[in-house]
Amino acid sequence: MAHDLHLPVATLMRDVAARIVLPRFRQLAPAEIMEKAPGDLVTVADREAEEALSAGLLDLLPEAHVVGEEACAADPSLAEQVGRGLVWIIDPIDGTHNFANGEPPFAIMIALADAGVTEAAWILHPLTGRLYHAARGRGASVDGSPIVARGSGAERPIAGLSFTYLPPDMRAAVEARAANALTCVPIPRCAGEQYPRIVTGQNDVSLFWRTMVWDHAPGALILQEAGGRVARLDGSDYEVGQTGNGLLAAATPALWDQAAHILAGI
């Protein structure tokens, strides 16, 4: 089923990107950029894109629920549906801070979960048209070509570590340990870009603290189907219905183990 939905979902995403998202890039009026919470931006394009994606996805699979980032901002209880039956998980514009400031990267992300298990995922980069896709058990692809994550091959793993939401004492510990064993690089403030960086070998590992399902369900499946590993800091498997903080992603299981050893005990 998930495999049969690939082309219709990809077509819908490209349509929404062309009609709603790209025409607003660097064209937003001040009144079209708002704060959901201090420092957490939303734009009129986020809301309109989510409405269009939700309607289109429900046309494809009427029996499913929709868990979208902006709908959950208005009604947090909607997120409780993510582990129940068929669920479309939508991030209409991942990297909204970048988008609102007229800067790349940003992405449109969708995942399909069934009873809490992610079955398919899509990440579209509107500015380039690049599309990453995975279906459980069928591997991952970029623009239709199979892709396998192997890591950068660097002597010291290249790490994109998200410090923004880490508690101060944990941040100090991570920075100290990473400085001695990892090559740390700036993060793109966009999970829809960070996961592909691991898949394509630009980065080897990433540490995330906040784990909102719409930020991680798509990228996690794509990375895992490409041969990487995504797990909680204690080594337990990542599941879309979980709450809690902390997620470590790596291009290979061996790189995950290496990063987990470096960051152990934080």
N, C-alpha and C positions, 0 to 999 in steps of 0.2 A: 504493500500500500504506500509506504513512505517513498519508495523508489518511483512509483507511478506519479507522485505529486511533484517531483522535482521540477519539471519544465513549467507547469502552471504556476508554481510558487515563484520561480525565477522570473517568469514573465510579469507577474504581479509586482514584484519588487522593482524591477526595471521601470515599469510604468509609473509607480509611485515616486521613484527617484526623479524621473523626467518631468512629471507633472507638478509635483508638490515640493520636493526637497531642493533640487538644483536651482529652480527659479528664485528661491529665497536666499541662496547662498550669497553673502555679501550684499544683500538687498533688504535686509530686515530693518524695519523702523524701530526706534527705541521702545515703542509701546508693544511691539511684537516679541520682546524678550522679557521674561518674568522670572521670579524666584519662587520655586516650590518651598524651599527652605533656604536659610542663609548659605550662599555659595553654591546652591544647587539650581541650575538654570533650566528653564523650559522655554521653547519658542512656539509660535503659532504653527510652524512647520512640523514640529514634533507631534502636536495634537492632531493636526489634519492628516499627517501621514499614518498615525496609528489608527485613526478612524477608517481610512481607506484600506489599510492592510487588514484590519479586523473584518470588515465587510467582505473583502475578497476571499479571505481564508475561510470564513464561515460558509461562503458559497461553495468552496471546494470540499468542505467537510462539515456539513451542518450539525452533525452530532457532537462536535467538539465544543469545548469552552475556549475562551480567550483570556489570557493573562498578559496584559500589556503594561508597560512601565507607567504610562501616564494615567491609565485607568486605575492602577493600584495606588498612584499618588493621591487620587481623589477618594478611593475606597480601599484601604489596605487589606480588608478582609478578602478581597478577590484573590490575593496571592495564595490563600489557603486551598484553592482549587487545583494548584499545580500538580499535586500528587493523585488527583482523582480522575480516572478515565482519560479520554483524549483531550489534550490541551495544546493550543497554539500559544507559544511564548514569544512576545514581540518587544523588541527595542527599536522604536521607529527611527531614532537618530542616536546612535551610540557615539559619544564624544560631543555632546551638545555644547559644552563650554567652548570647544574648538569651533564648532559650526557657528555659534552665536557671535564669536569674535572674528569670523571670516577667515579661519585658518583650517587647513587639513591637519590630521586625518579625522574623518568621521565615517560611520558605516550604518547600514540598515541590517538588522539581525533578526532572524526567526529560527525557532526550534519547534519541533513537534514531539510531545511527550505522551506516553501511554502508561497510565498507572504509575507515574513517577519515574519512568525510564525514558530517556531521550532517544527517539527513533530516527530523527533526521534533523539536519541543521543547515542553515544558509547564512553567509555573510557577504553582503554586497558593498563594494566601495564605489559610491556613486560617481566620484570624480574620474576614476579610471575605467569603470565598468567591470572591474575584476570581481569574479564571483567564486567564493569558496563554498563547497558543499560536502556533506557526508551523510550516509545512511548507515545505520547500525549493521555491522557485519559485512558491509560492502566497500569499505575503504573511504578515502577522502579524495577530493579532486579540486583543481583550480582551473576555471574556464574549461571544464570538461576533461582535462588531462589528469590522470592519477598522480598523486603526490605522496611522498613518504618523508617523514621527518627524520633527519639523521644528526642534527646538531651542527654547530659551526665548525667543529674541528679545532677550535682554539685551545691552547694549552690551559688557560684559565677560562672556565665557563663564562660566557657573556650573559649578564643578568639584567633584566629590566625589573627593578623592585619598586613597588608602589608604597611609598612611605606616608602618603597624605593622611590616611585614617588610622595609622598605627598609634597605639598609646605611646607617649613620650619615652618611657623606660624601655619598651620593646624596640622602638625605633633606634635608640642608642645601641642596644645589643646587636641588632641586625646590621647596622652600619659598621660596627667594630668587627664583627665576624666576616662580613662580606668584603671588607677592605683587604683582608689578609688572604682571601682565597678566590674571589670572583672579580671579573672585570665588569663594573657597573656602568650602565649606559642610561641616558634619559628615557623616560617612558612617554608614550604618545598621548596619554590621558584618553585612551580609547581602547577598550578590550577588543573591539572588532578589528583593530590593527595589531594589538599586542599578541593575540593568539596566532595570527598569520605570520608574525615575525618569528615565532618559535617553529612553526611548521616549515618555513622556508629557510631556516638556518641562520637568520640574522641575529637571533638571540637563542640561547640555550635553555634558560630558565626564567620564570617570573614568579614573584610573590605578590599575592593580592590579599588585602585584609577584608574589605567589604565584599560580600559574595551574593549580590542580588541575582536572582535566577535569570533575568533577562540579559544581564551582563556576561554570564558565564555558561549557561546551557549550550548556546550555539558553538562557541569556540572550544569548549571542553570536548564535545563530541568530535568535532573536526580534528582536533589535535590527537585525540585518542585513536580515531580511525586511521590517522596517518602514522601511528606507531608510538606516539608519545604517551605521557602519563599525567593525569591531573588527579590530585588527592588532597585531602585535608592534611594539616601539619602533623597529625599523629599517624599518618599513613592510611587512614580509613578512606574508602572510596568516596568520591564526590557523587552526591545524589541531588537531583533538582528540588526535591521536597524538603531538604534540610534547611535549618536555620543555623546561625552561628557564623563566626568570623574565621578567616584564615584559609588560604588555598594556595597550593604550590603546583606549578605547571612546568613540565620539562619536555624536551624533544625526544628523549628516550627514557626508559625505566632506569638505566644506569646513571644518567644525568640527574634524574629525580633523586635517586639514592644519594648521590654525591652532594647535591644541594641540601637535602634533608640533614645529612651528617654535618654539614657546615653550619646550618641554622638550628641544629638540635638544641632543645631546651629553652628556646626563646619564649 
